[in-house]
Every structure is written in C-alpha cells, then in structure tokens.
Amino acid sequence: MDLRLEKLTKNSAIRLYRLPKSSQLLRRLGDGWYQNNPSDPPLPTQNNARSATTLQALASRVPTNGPRITQYPSLPHDAPQWGGRVEVIPKKEDEDYACLTKAMVNMCRLGHTINIFCKGVVSNKDRPDTKQLGAASAVIYHEGRDFKHVERVYGETITENDTRIRSLSPGLDVLADFLSSQSTWNHSRPREVLLAFPHSTPIRKMLDASPHKEQATTIKHLEQIGEILHSYPSLNIKLLSLPRGISFVGFKRAKQLTMEAICTANINEIREPRTIRNQKDEAERTTIDQWAERWHQSP
C-alpha cells in the first residue's frame, strides 16, 4: 500500500507543471517555480525557509525546471497554420500514394521542392553497454540528391512516442541550415518544403499547442517554423505522413543515421529531456522494482 501511495504522490507532484508560473500557490515554492511580478501583492504570511510544508515536500519529488503545461501559451503570430503556409497532412485511406511518391521525387529533382525525411527510433542495437537510447535524424534532399543530415540523441529516459514527436526538430534544423546556404531560395517565387514522416508518427501532435505532455516541444517547433517563415516569405511547409508500404530511400537513410548515432553516442555527454510521460513511467518502474525487491526478501 505504501508503494502505491508513493507512486500516486509522485504523479500528483507532476501536476504542479500544469499551474501557470504566475500562480500564487507556486509563489510559496520560490524561484524556479514562480515567475515574479512586481505588481503582485505581498503574501499574507511570509515563507519561512526553515520550515517544511506539505507543498514543498510534494514539489521536491519533481525537477523545478521540468516541462510546463500552459493553458494559454504564447505562440508566434499566425501560428500554427500561418495563413495556409503550413499544412499537416495525415495518412489518408483513399490517397494514391504511388502517384504521390512519383510526384514528390520528380518535383525534388526539378528543384521545385525540397524533401526532408525524418525518423525517430529507440534502440540499443550494437551498443556495448546494451543501454536503450532514443534518437532522431533528418535527411534533406535537394534536386534529387542527399544534401545534408542532422542527428539528435535524446538518451535513455525518452519514450518512443516522444522520440517520434521530436523528430521534427532535426528536420527544422537541417532546413534552416539549407536555407541559409541557398541565396536563391529568398526570391519571391513560391517554394515548397515537404517534411515526410513514417505512418506511425503522430504528426498532428508536432504542432499542437493545446495542453498535453509534449506541449513544450511543440511550442519550440512553432517558434522555429515562425522564424523560418519570417525570413523566407515565399516558403510553404507541409508535414506529410506516409503509409508503411512507401519505401523511400530517404527513410532508410534517416534510420541508418539514427542507428549509427545511437551506437556511437557517449551516454555521459547526453542531456536527458525530462518529459512528463517519462517521469510517470519512471515512478511506475520504481514502484514495481521496490515491490519486486520486497517480494524476494519476504515472499
């Protein structure tokens, strides 16, 4: 019973991330939790640094700088669609993907579009320490050729679903690098960028700023897209989910690069993202491990 209570307490502490930083409740927890506002009235009773409250005990169970969930986040102007310049296209049952695939390849070869293939993976394949790491990569194709690629290793604590959502990040990074090296892409002629993802990727969540566990990541995506669109007014971006049967070389290349990044990553140099989903999973794993240890000691 006490282990179950410990897990519930940890999950309750995670709910503090849903409170705005201007909350008077978080003011009791001090810097890190609370965003000071000079216009705020003084507290009825001042905090006593030497006394521990139930709220402080609850907050001590989770990182102060963890991911926040905001009911009304501040977003870039015109986000998330930017007047139709950004479009999210999920997998469709009646779509002719053979025809779409051919069109994507031909348009890229002619230089009318650039295609970016993104992939998120969790694996421990070929790692000497057998540690399972999450990573994502993106490969950009210009005029039919592999122009550049970017990899990101997120570490042990990230889930596979979170890795897939974060696979947009290297895609936007490689796009920004490409655009900065191509002066002709700043002309007034409309240009299109296709960011392609495997069918299992939750692409709607990538730009969804409503309250959810990966909200902080999606807001970063929106901010980066806003900067790119502001710098390149003629650019349009599409996020495209492709079905399992579509076998692009770009996806194979992205997976290969991701696996290589996982295999060669130095785990001591990785800065682990503290996602809400991971913290809940960690609380559950800890409870199960402690229960198993007690059972073996006193079956």
Secondary structure, DSSP 4 states (H G I P E B T S, - for coil): -HHHHHHHHHHHHHGGGGS-TT-HHHHTT-BTTB---TTSPPPSS---TTS--HHHHHHTTS-TTPPP--SS----TTTTTTTTTEEEE---TT--HHHHHHHHHHHHHTTSEEEEEEEEEEE-TT-TT---EEEEEEEEEETTEEEEEEEEEEESS--HHHHHHHTHHHHHHHHHHHHHH-GGGGSSS-EEEEEEEETTS-HHHHT--SSSTTHHHHHHHHHHHHHHHHH-TTEEEEEEEE-TT---HHHHHHHHHHHHHHHH--GGG------HHHHHHHHHHHHHHHHHHHHHH--
